[in-house]
Amino acid sequence: MKRMCATRAQMATGGWPTGSAAGEPPADVDPAEGRLIERSRHGDLDAFDRLVAAHQDRVYHAAYRITGNADDAHDAAQETFVKAFRALPRYRHEAAFATWLHRIAVNAALDIVRRRPQVPPVSLEDVVLPASAHNPDREAERREVQQRVHLALQQLSPDHRVIIVLRDLQGMAYEEIAAVLRIPLGTVRSRLSRARDALRRVLHDLAPGEPLEEG
């Protein structure tokens, strides 16, 4: 994956972040990250580059699973960091920085998905797996499962796709997902249950022992 580095011209467009009355970060915030956030608020692009480096992989992979392809994921991640930089003066530590960043990333990725022309979903039966997928070697089996899951995710509704990505692929806690999506905790649980059911229906031919774990 190419390094996510929004251009300085992009981030400067519309004005630099300025010092804000956001207050001091909570005691449980990593002090080093807190200092980078505060420096970034005042337009320090070197500090913001370090924040990007710390979070770019998870942002990109979430965007990739939601959009389904590398180009759109790169665009969504780029947009995420540009928007985050401009919005830093309004960040008030009400959620962890990573949670706040994921909220922006999910919205950026969903915007791309919603702008696309509607096309019929890809059928798993039409996918020709490489011959190595039938090799007993576990690495080949793992690649086959990953390919099927990736294709299946693209057949889910955006809401179901996002919650599967955040919980089962990114490993977020229910409370963190609720903060990212701004929905009640009970809705997280019920939506995740429906999303997993939908994914299992698509993955009806997935090898036994490979379905998503409950939890």
VODOMI-476441 format. One record per residue (C-alpha): residue number from 1; residue in three letters; x, y, z. Coordinates in pm, 1 decimal, padded with zeros to 6 digits. Example, Ala and Ser with C-alpha at 12.3 -4.5 7.8 and 13.67 -1.06 7.14 Angstrom:
   k   r        u        v        w
   1 Ala  01230.0 -00450.0  00780.0
   2 Ser  01367.0 -00106.0  00714.0
// end
This chain:
   k   r        u        v        w
   1 Met  00000.0  00000.0  00000.0
   2 Lys  00125.2  00344.5 -00085.2
   3 Arg  00184.4  00573.4  00208.2
   4 Met -00123.1  00782.7  00281.2
   5 Cys  00010.3  01133.8  00267.6
   6 Ala -00236.0  01407.8  00184.2
   7 Thr -00054.9  01689.4  00008.9
   8 Arg  00021.5  01998.6  00209.1
   9 Ala -00161.4  02204.2 -00050.6
  10 Gln -00476.9  01996.0  00003.5
  11 Met -00463.9  02033.2  00378.5
  12 Ala -00389.3  02402.4  00362.6
  13 Thr -00684.1  02472.4  00131.3
  14 Gly -00955.6  02642.6  00326.3
  15 Gly -00724.7  02763.6  00599.4
  16 Trp -00493.3  02616.6  00858.6
  17 Pro -00619.5  02470.3  01182.0
  18 Thr -00586.3  02719.1  01460.6
  19 Gly -00555.2  02676.5  01832.0
  20 Ser -00889.3  02584.6  01981.0
  21 Ala -01067.3  02584.3  02310.7
  22 Ala -01095.1  02207.4  02295.9
  23 Gly -00943.9  02169.1  02639.7
  24 Glu -00686.3  01927.6  02769.0
  25 Pro -00701.3  01563.9  02653.9
  26 Pro -00826.7  01308.1  02907.7
  27 Ala -00572.9  01140.8  03131.9
  28 Asp -00598.0  00808.7  02944.9
  29 Val -00488.0  00962.1  02612.6
  30 Asp -00137.2  00862.2  02508.0
  31 Pro  00073.2  01168.8  02598.5
  32 Ala  00284.6  01149.5  02282.1
  33 Glu -00023.8  01132.1  02059.4
  34 Gly -00186.5  01411.3  02257.4
  35 Arg  00112.6  01636.0  02190.4
  36 Leu  00102.2  01554.0  01818.8
  37 Ile -00267.9  01639.0  01807.9
  38 Glu -00210.6  01973.2  01978.4
  39 Arg  00079.4  02059.8  01747.4
  40 Ser -00132.3  01962.0  01446.2
  41 Arg -00409.1  02194.8  01565.1
  42 His -00164.6  02480.5  01519.1
  43 Gly -00077.0  02383.3  01162.2
  44 Asp  00229.4  02165.1  01228.3
  45 Leu  00225.8  01935.7  00923.7
  46 Asp  00522.9  01733.0  01044.5
  47 Ala  00327.2  01643.1  01357.7
  48 Phe  00022.5  01554.9  01149.7
  49 Asp  00234.2  01336.8  00919.7
  50 Arg  00326.5  01133.8  01227.9
  51 Leu -00040.8  01092.9  01317.9
  52 Val -00107.9  00978.3  00961.5
  53 Ala  00174.9  00724.8  00982.1
  54 Ala  00033.6  00584.8  01306.9
  55 His -00321.9  00539.3  01177.5
  56 Gln -00299.4  00504.4  00799.2
  57 Asp -00297.6  00124.1  00781.7
  58 Arg -00618.8  00073.3  00980.5
  59 Val -00791.9  00359.4  00799.0
  60 Tyr -00690.2  00223.3  00458.7
  61 His -00791.9 -00134.5  00536.4
  62 Ala -01131.4 -00025.8  00669.9
  63 Ala -01186.3  00182.4  00355.4
  64 Tyr -01072.6 -00106.4  00135.1
  65 Arg -01319.0 -00350.4  00289.6
  66 Ile -01601.9 -00098.4  00255.8
  67 Thr -01528.9  00020.6 -00099.1
  68 Gly -01397.9 -00309.3 -00233.4
  69 Asn -01101.6 -00183.2 -00433.0
  70 Ala -00763.0 -00025.2 -00376.2
  71 Asp -00812.5  00294.0 -00578.4
  72 Asp -01131.8  00390.4 -00397.3
  73 Ala -00979.1  00294.5 -00063.3
  74 His -00679.3  00517.3 -00132.5
  75 Asp -00910.1  00806.5 -00225.2
  76 Ala -01121.0  00752.9  00087.8
  77 Ala -00814.2  00739.4  00312.2
  78 Gln -00670.4  01051.1  00151.2
  79 Glu -01000.4  01232.6  00201.2
  80 Thr -01014.6  01110.9  00560.8
  81 Phe -00684.5  01269.4  00656.0
  82 Val -00754.6  01593.7  00470.6
  83 Lys -01089.8  01627.3  00648.2
  84 Ala -00939.0  01528.1  00981.7
  85 Phe -00668.0  01791.5  00954.1
  86 Arg -00919.9  02063.2  00877.0
  87 Ala -01154.2  01946.2  01153.7
  88 Leu -00891.2  01921.2  01428.4
  89 Pro -00994.2  02251.7  01589.7
  90 Arg -01337.0  02094.2  01652.6
  91 Tyr -01199.9  01768.6  01795.0
  92 Arg -01277.4  01777.5  02167.4
  93 His -01160.5  01433.7  02284.3
  94 Glu -01520.8  01318.6  02326.5
  95 Ala -01403.7  00995.4  02162.7
  96 Ala -01057.9  00847.7  02120.1
  97 Phe -00869.0  01000.0  01828.6
  98 Ala -00870.4  00664.9  01644.6
  99 Thr -01248.2  00638.4  01690.3
 100 Trp -01300.3  00993.4  01564.7
 101 Leu -01075.6  00920.6  01265.7
 102 His -01263.3  00599.0  01184.6
 103 Arg -01592.2  00789.0  01185.2
 104 Ile -01453.6  01018.7  00915.5
 105 Ala -01310.7  00722.1  00721.5
 106 Val -01637.0  00526.0  00725.8
 107 Asn -01829.5  00827.1  00597.9
 108 Ala -01571.2  00895.1  00325.7
 109 Ala -01581.0  00533.2  00208.3
 110 Leu -01961.1  00519.2  00214.1
 111 Asp -01980.4  00842.0  00013.5
 112 Ile -01773.8  00674.6 -00258.8
 113 Val -01992.3  00362.3 -00253.4
 114 Arg -02312.3  00566.8 -00276.0
 115 Arg -02184.5  00770.2 -00571.5
 116 Arg -02123.8  00458.5 -00779.1
 117 Pro -02367.3  00343.5 -01047.1
 118 Gln -02567.1  00047.9 -00922.9
 119 Val -02431.0 -00275.6 -01067.3
 120 Pro -02540.2 -00636.4 -01011.2
 121 Pro -02341.2 -00809.6 -00736.7
 122 Val -02070.7 -01055.1 -00835.3
 123 Ser -02175.5 -01416.3 -00793.2
 124 Leu -01936.3 -01632.9 -00599.5
 125 Glu -02016.0 -01910.4 -00846.1
 126 Asp -01856.8 -01699.0 -01120.0
 127 Val -01528.9 -01662.8 -00935.5
 128 Val -01252.6 -01884.9 -01072.2
 129 Leu -01019.9 -01965.1 -00786.1
 130 Pro -00653.7 -02036.0 -00858.1
 131 Ala -00549.9 -02399.6 -00866.0
 132 Ser -00343.1 -02345.2 -00552.5
 133 Ala -00665.6 -02285.2 -00360.5
 134 His -00724.2 -02662.5 -00366.4
 135 Asn -00379.9 -02731.4 -00225.1
 136 Pro -00396.9 -02859.2  00133.4
 137 Asp -00143.5 -02596.4  00232.3
 138 Arg -00308.3 -02372.2  00492.2
 139 Glu -00176.7 -02052.6  00336.7
 140 Ala -00355.0 -02129.9  00010.8
 141 Glu -00674.2 -02209.4  00201.1
 142 Arg -00645.1 -01884.3  00393.8
 143 Arg -00612.1 -01686.5  00069.6
 144 Glu -00920.0 -01859.2 -00070.4
 145 Val -01122.9 -01772.4  00238.3
 146 Gln -01003.8 -01410.9  00227.1
 147 Gln -01101.8 -01382.0 -00137.9
 148 Arg -01448.3 -01521.2 -00075.1
 149 Val -01506.7 -01299.0  00226.2
 150 His -01393.2 -00993.6  00031.7
 151 Leu -01631.8 -01069.9 -00254.3
 152 Ala -01914.6 -01152.4 -00015.7
 153 Leu -01872.9 -00824.3  00172.1
 154 Gln -01939.7 -00633.4 -00149.1
 155 Gln -02280.3 -00802.0 -00174.2
 156 Leu -02395.2 -00679.3  00166.1
 157 Ser -02577.6 -00352.8  00223.7
 158 Pro -02346.9 -00064.0  00321.3
 159 Asp -02471.9 -00069.4  00682.5
 160 His -02407.3 -00442.3  00716.2
 161 Arg -02071.1 -00419.7  00541.5
 162 Val -01947.4 -00142.0  00769.1
 163 Ile -02040.2 -00313.4  01093.0
 164 Ile -01878.3 -00642.7  00985.0
 165 Val -01560.8 -00453.4  00892.2
 166 Leu -01544.2 -00264.3  01221.1
 167 Arg -01620.0 -00559.9  01449.0
 168 Asp -01494.9 -00873.8  01276.3
 169 Leu -01210.2 -00738.1  01064.7
 170 Gln -01093.1 -00438.6  01269.1
 171 Gly -01169.3 -00590.9  01609.2
 172 Met -01341.8 -00284.6  01754.4
 173 Ala -01532.4 -00309.2  02081.4
 174 Tyr -01909.5 -00265.1  02066.3
 175 Glu -01883.7  00064.4  02253.0
 176 Glu -01628.3  00196.2  02004.5
 177 Ile -01846.7  00095.8  01709.5
 178 Ala -02139.1  00276.9  01869.9
 179 Ala -01921.7  00589.0  01894.0
 180 Val -01798.1  00561.1  01533.7
 181 Leu -02145.3  00507.7  01386.2
 182 Arg -02328.3  00722.8  01642.3
 183 Ile -02587.8  00456.9  01711.4
 184 Pro -02705.1  00300.1  02040.4
 185 Leu -02518.4 -00000.9  02174.8
 186 Gly -02827.5 -00219.1  02132.8
 187 Thr -02845.2 -00122.6  01765.3
 188 Val -02481.6 -00225.2  01721.8
 189 Arg -02558.6 -00572.9  01855.1
 190 Ser -02877.4 -00624.5  01654.3
 191 Arg -02730.6 -00486.5  01331.6
 192 Leu -02418.4 -00700.3  01371.4
 193 Ser -02630.9 -01010.9  01422.2
 194 Arg -02830.2 -00939.3  01105.6
 195 Ala -02511.8 -00857.8  00912.9
 196 Arg -02347.3 -01185.4  01015.0
 197 Asp -02658.9 -01378.1  00912.8
 198 Ala -02652.9 -01205.6  00573.7
 199 Leu -02282.7 -01279.2  00528.5
 200 Arg -02330.6 -01645.1  00619.0
 201 Arg -02601.5 -01675.9  00355.5
 202 Val -02362.9 -01542.1  00092.5
 203 Leu -02085.7 -01767.7  00218.5
 204 His -02299.2 -02081.9  00221.6
 205 Asp -02019.6 -02276.9  00052.4
 206 Leu -01741.3 -02154.9  00282.4
 207 Ala -01538.8 -02446.2  00421.8
 208 Pro -01660.5 -02573.0  00761.7
 209 Gly -01476.9 -02418.6  01051.8
 210 Glu -01419.2 -02085.5  00876.3
 211 Pro -01737.5 -01884.8  00956.3
 212 Leu -01720.4 -01564.5  01156.3
 213 Glu -01698.7 -01609.1  01529.1
 214 Glu -01973.6 -01477.9  01751.7
 215 Gly -01873.5 -01224.4  02012.1
// end
